[in-house]
Amino acid sequence: MMLDDRNTWTYAQPPMTAAAVLSIGTELTRGELANANARWLGERLVELGLDVVEHVAVADDAERIRGTLLRLAAEVKVIVCTGGLGPTSDDLTTAVVADALGVALQRDADTLAKLEARFRSLRQREMPANNAKQADFPKGARILANGVGSAPGFSVEIKTEKNTARAYFMPGVPREMENIFDLQIAPELAKQVQASTYQVHIRTFGLFESLVAERLSDLDVGGAQHDPQVTIGYRVTFPEVEVKVLAQARDLAAARALAEKVAVQVRERLGSAAYGGKGESYVQYVAGLLRAARLKVAVAESCTGGLLGKLLTDPPGSSQYMLGGVISYSNSAKIRLLGVNEQLLQTHGAVSEEVARAMAEGALRSTEADAAIGVTGIAGPDGGTEQKPVGTICFGLARRNEPTLTFTERFPGSREFVRTYTAYHALRLFANAAKEVLDARM
Amino acid sequence: MMLDDRNTWTYAQPPMTAAAVLSIGTELTRGELANANARWLGERLVELGLDVVEHVAVADDAERIRGTLLRLAAEVKVIVCTGGLGPTSDDLTTAVVADALGVALQRDADTLAKLEARFRSLRQREMPANNAKQADFPKGARILANGVGSAPGFSVEIKTEKNTARAYFMPGVPREMENIFDLQIAPELAKQVQASTYQVHIRTFGLFESLVAERLSDLDVGGAQHDPQVTIGYRVTFPEVEVKVLAQARDLAAARALAEKVAVQVRERLGSAAYGGKGESYVQYVAGLLRAARLKVAVAESCTGGLLGKLLTDPPGSSQYMLGGVISYSNSAKIRLLGVNEQLLQTHGAVSEEVARAMAEGALRSTEADAAIGVTGIAGPDGGTEQKPVGTICFGLARRNEPTLTFTERFPGSREFVRTYTAYHALRLFANAAKEVLDARM
């Protein structure tokens, strides 16, 4: 039993500390300002091992601020709040907190002196009396030093019938908020929280969201618990799908080992669609492969109209692999700029593998590229036929001293969807060509 | 007294309808994704004349979703909710709403058929059984058609002891959410709201934000009150700047007259930079001019790498004016595909007005276009020199039977900024060419 107990304790999911983020300001509820603070705080709280259950933004309304604060104090252990600490009449936070706690406001002499000194040095005159309210704090509050501004934050304990919460209040100015959080709040929370979390991000291209879900289904993808300590999630960042493995354990090393173990399984299931980690886009990944393979490329674009070229030249230094190409949006451009045979266009139509082949070979012939892709298709919304509906795309891949590959795909969706997916599909063709070169060299 | 009372009544701010925005998804509370939907909805609700008192984002947790929904239903008249309508196991919204209302889920045959058809056309096979949950709705719910995706939203009335709220549920995918809100929800809310607001949107391209601010400064731009009933605001939607005139009055006709009066002044100050109204992008505006002028165009792109062609072919039906062109990212492509003289490149460098001219004339020569633009420049982050720093861009505009224009601009900023601004500047050149044709015809 002792052994069992110890094992249970070792592997049990550590109790998570529930937290909420409260943002105060009518500019937020009215949508005049994006709530970047809430996102930043959410991410930092999760990194610290807290369970962020809710974000709330409320207008500058004393009753609503008070009600929200007391509600959250009954529900979570940690409340992190920004905004409403300024000198104007609609900055209500401090007064509302004092009222909610049933305590008086107390002026802090040290803070007042700093505010006055800063005001004089910035504005060359005495501080108006109403600005002094930034030196007021609910009696008993702990003052949180602001390393980059004059108005500090503060922290109080809010007791309700069922629960006691620790609440932190910070200015809404992002760099002041971040300074106070990182230096004054995070160290305290890290001590308090038992669990450590570790995340592995896996970026994919080439499988639709539902197929990613299916492949990972018996790993319980989608936020369900794979194991008491691992959560797998995914999200679409069109046209990519990002997968995330989040592990929790009693220390960082254990969380990391667990996350990486599961990530290996996830990558196996996703095969070649899983291409990279956090922060690397598919375009950057393909650019890296082309550079490594020392492959020079060219394009011949019809329906994408330049998008493939635009993507290939997004990364700095893309002239290392991208030579250029032709936007052959009209038949006349296909004929005159790529040397596509007019008879071929008439016989097979502009959207055909024969024309895609001729476009790719034309781009290869008229540049010094090692590989060229031709794409021709029907992006819509009009122009589809029964045989070639909207979304029908023909690809050609021409390489030096190798037979040209051609094939047809269908990507049904909006014009933007079809064009974007087509360009990414062409990027994948270049990636595969680069991989072949790299494999042959090994 | 009677008169005073009546005057007060006439000009009183109409009673506002309280609204809340509810966002569902652990990716939001964890700060993995910025809550752009909440901001967008907050702004739209305010425009419609509602009083947005709170935004809440909650994790994918049935109890918390349920509790939040019932709490808001007791507090506000309108709840607008996004997220949690997908096919996976952590998409809980629909089931939670049914549970909160105490009704069963009902499968909608029409929605199911559409989901299955879309799945088959995308994936060429039958839809898995679990995807069918997107066709389930709480019994009695009103289905809200999704114009750009397969999963619709829905609307229900939630009765609590003190209050009855109308709640709307939409997918979290922004373009689907925006489509459903604008077409299905906004018209209904507009009818319900007492206050009349009228907005005029003025889209601009060609003036930086600070210059827009300056031009409008004595119209009290920047959200301050110009008049008790008019607010002027602006925001950057790179590379455009959008200006908004929002008027409030006791009825729609009065609000509209007021907004339009101020909008005339705003347009005068902004001159030719003010090109259009809400919902028309600069690309669509330029496409319309090219179509009207029956001008066929071609491009020769170096630093933009295809972006100009991509923008020109974004609108459906762009083959009416866009013939194609060349992506001459390398010197060899400039020489081989555009016939730029090698000596010219050596003497003046690839980034020069001489080369921009040769590129534009090359594109005109090798297509049947009426006008062609050549752009060559240094997008950065590397490659700048003292004489030609990063952001230096040379333009050439070649037309049939007219002398070629060339000039140089500098757009300092990131690689993405420089490339995007360059492509839009080229669009403006095409717009001006089209205007000249139209003027000559009059």
Interface residues (C-beta under 8 A of the other chain):
Chain A: V21 L28 T29 R30 G31 E32 L33 A34 N35 A36 A38 R39 W40 L41 G42 E43 R44 L45 V46 V52 V53 E54 H55 V56 A57 V58 A59 D61 R64 T68 R71 F208 S210 L211 A213 E214 V221 G222 G223 A224 G233 R235 V236 K244 A298 V299 E301 T304 G305 G306 L307 L308 G309 K310 L311 L312 T313 D314 P316 G317 S318 S319 M322 L323 G324 G325 V326 I327 S328 Y329 S330 S332 A333 K334 R336 L337 S366 T367 E368 G380 P381 D382 R410 P412 G413 S414 R415 E416 R419
Chain B: V21 T26 E27 L28 T29 R30 G31 E32 L33 A34 N35 A36 A38 R39 W40 L41 G42 E43 R44 L45 V46 V52 V53 E54 H55 V56 A57 V58 A59 D60 D61 R64 T68 R71 P87 T88 S89 D90 R118 F119 S121 L122 R123 P128 N131 V148 V173 G223 G233 A298 V299 E301 T304 G305 G306 L307 L308 G309 K310 L311 L312 T313 D314 P316 G317 S318 S319 M322 L323 G324 G325 V326 I327 S328 Y329 S330 S332 A333 K334 R336 L337 S366 T367 E368 G380 P381 D382 R415 E416 R419
